[in-house]
Amino acid sequence: MPLSPNETRELLTRLGHSPRRFLGQNFLVDGNIVRKSIELAEVTAADTVVEIGPGLGTLTQALLETGATVWAIEKDQTLHHHLENTINANGRFHLQEGDAVEHPLASLPAETESFKIVANLPYAISTPWMDGVLSGALPDRMVLMLQLEAAERYAATHGSKTFGAISIFLQSAYNIAPGHRVAANCFHPRPDVDSCLLNLVRRPRPIIFKTSAKALVRGCFQQRRKQLGALLRGRLPDDGRAWLAQITAQGYSEKSRPEQIPVTLWQELALHPSLT
């Protein structure tokens, strides 16, 4: 069972550790949410699971109880030491001390063919970490605890103010399945905002944006008030004329702004000869 708020405070006191806000250390103290994370990810004993920032090991222990093998990365030295000394899973728990942005898959062996990610992501690293995941071997499933604002950006659809480059990159590789909203009182210390379990299922044919295509899309959204025709001028050999013709055929125009264009048309831009 997960630690209660009082048990969490007592353990942190014994460890001489104060939660570090800059590392996003809000520890989950609600057993129902732990179980919901595992249920959404459909974790079984046959699975290999990557966990980011295991902290005190609440989710880690629950994952291991399913029989799954867990690869985890923890940046905080005190918590890393605590996990090393308290979790014994007969070779099914592999823990790395380090930065998840630099090691987004926790040094999971490259030959691993199938895996899932279940994690409580610190807000400060969520987007750069996700960018790293989308640049390599893709997990079959991801269930991610995120601040609600981040989850909304990832799941945003065109036409909304939160729709942006990360929305396009993520939704080109993953379908968004029903998730679960998580109240702030499920954590210690209590964060200022609610969170969300974002439930992601890999698409049958995921589309991965190359580095050059990502840079172009990000460049467009950094000037999202400008019109597409002006944004593409000089960025592509043909100034994007072929792609602009495609969006015109779908009822948009070169005067459209980036957030007005749906994900499927941004995917077409990723196939431009100069970006592949």
N, C-alpha and C positions, 0 to 999 in steps of 0.2 A: 504493500500500500504506500502511496506517496506520503511524504512527511506533512504533518499539519503545519499551519503558520507558526504555532508555538515551538514545535519540534524543529522546524527550519531555523528559527531564531536561535534556539539552544545549540544546534549543531554549528551554526555560523560562529557563535560565541566560543565554542570549544576549539574551533579551527582558528580563532583570532582573526576572522575575516569579515570585513564590511562589504556589502554589495557595491560593486563599482558601476555607476551609472553609464560611464563612457563605454563599458563593455556590454551594456544591455543586460545586466545581471538582475533579472526579475525571475525568481524561482517559482515554478509551478507547484501549487499546493492543493490542487483539486483533482482527486482521483478519477472523477468522471471524464475530465478533459484528457487525462493520460489515456484512458481506455478508448475515448473517441478518436484520438490521433491514430492509435493502432488499428482500430476498426476501419477508419476511412482508408488507410493505406493497405488494408487487407494483408497484414503481416502474418506469415506462417513460418513454421520451423524450417522450411526449405529456403527462406529468403536470406539475402545479404542486405544489410541496411547500413546506410551512412547517417551518422548523427553529428550535428554541428553544435558545439558548445554544450556538452552534457551537464556541466555545472555540478550539482550535488548527486547526480545519477538517478533522479526519479524516473524519467522517461527511459533511461538506459536499462535499468533493472526490469522495467515492464517489457521492453523489447526482448531482452534476454530470456524472460520467462516464457515467451512464445516459442523458444527454441531457435530463433534466428541468430545469425552471426552479425556482430555489430563492429563497424569501423568508425571511430569517433576522433574528433580533434578538439582540444581545449587549450585556450590561450593562457588562462590564469594559472600560474604555477601552483598556488595553494590548492586550488580545486583539482588540478591535474594530479597532484600528489595524493590528495584524498581519494580520488577514483582508483588510482593505482593500488592503494592499500585496502580498499574495501570491496572491490568487485572482482570476483573470481568466477569465471564462466567456462573453465576447462578448455581454454583456447579459442572460445567464440567471441572474445572481446579484445579488440585491438585499439589501443589508445595512443594518439600522437599529441605531443605538446607543440603548439604552433598557431599560426594565423590562418584562419579558414579562407580568407581571400586569396592567399598564396597557395593554399592546398584545399581547394573547394570540395574534393572528394576524400579528404582525410587519408591520403596515401593509399587508397584502395588499389589493389593490384591491377595493372592495366589490362590483364587478360580476363578480368571478371566480365562475363557476358551479360549478366542480368543482375540488377540491384535496384533498391529503392532508397529514397531519402526521407527521413522523418526527423524533424528538427524544430527547435524553438530558436528562431533566428534573431540575433541582435539587430535592432533597427538600423544602426549606423552602417552595417556591412551588407544589408540585404540585397541591394541592387548590384554592387560590384561582385558580390559572391554569386548571385544569379547569372551575371554575365559570364563568369568563369565556368559555371556549370553548363551553360548553353554553348560553350566553345569547345566542349570535349565530348566524351562518351556520355550519352544521355541515360538517366535512370528511367525505369519503366513507370514508376509512380513517384510523386513527391507530395507529402503532407507537411505543410510549413506553418508554424505559428508565427504570425506577423502582426505588427501593429496594423490596425484597421486601415489607416491611410495608405500604407504600402500595399496591402492586399487589394485595395480599390484601384490603385494605379496599375497593378499587374493585370487585373481583370477588366479594366476599362474598355469600353467600346468607342468607336469613332464618333465624333460629334460631342464628346464630353471634354471638359477642361483637364481631366486627369489622364486622358489618353495620350500616350507618348511612345518614345522609342522602345522602352522596356516592355510595354504592352504588346507591341508588334513582334518583338523577338520571342517573347515567351509564348504568345498565342499561336505563333507559326510552328512551334514544336509540341505544344501541349493543349489538350482540351481541358477546360475548367469544369470540374464536376462539383456537385453540391458540397459545400464545406460546413463550417460551424462557427458562429460568433462566440467570442469568449470574453466574459466580463473582467474588468480590472481587478475585482476582488478574488480572482482565481490565482493571484500571484503575490509573492512577498519579495521585496517591498511592492506595494501596490503602485502600478504605473499610472500616469495621468490620463491615459486613453484606453479604450477597449481594444481587443485584439481579434484575430480571426484565424481559424484553421483553413488555409487555402489548399484545396484538393486538386491535384494536377495529374492527368493521365496522358501519357505520351501518345501523340497522334500516330496512326498507322504509317504515314509517310511524312515524318517531321521535316520542316524546312529550316535549314540553318543558314543564317546570314554570315557571310564572310566578313573579315575585318574591314575591307573597303566599303562594303555595303552598309555595315553598321555605322561607320563614320559618316556616310552621306545622310542616313536617316537621322542620326543624332544632330547633325548640322542643321537639318531642316527644322527639327523641333526646338533647337536652341533659338531660332528666330521664327517662332510659330505664328507671329502676327503677319509675316510676309506671305506673299502669294507664291505658289509653287513654281510658276514660270520664272520668277526672279530668283528663287532659291536654287534652282537647278542650273541657271545660266553660268557657264564656266566650270561647273563641277563634273560635267560629263562631256565626252567628245561631241555628241550631237545636241548638247544642251537639254537632253531628256526628251527630245521630240517624239521618239517612238513610244515612250511610256506615257507622255502627256496625251498622245492620240488614244491610247488604251483607256485612260481615265475619262476622256471626253466621250468615248463610246458608251461609258457607263453612267453618263449624265453629270460628270464633274467637268471642271475646266482648269486651265492653267492659272486662273485667278483664285482657285480654291486654296484654302489654307491647310497645312499638314494634318491638323486634327479632324478635318472633314473626310479624309480618305480612309476607306476600310482596310483592314489587315490584308485581305486577299489581293488588293491592288499594290500594296507595299511589297508583298511577296513577289509580284511580277517585276518590280523595280530591282529586286535582289538578283534577278536573272539577266540583268543588262550585261552585255558582253564585256564591258570595261570593269565590272564589279565581281565577276566570277573567277 
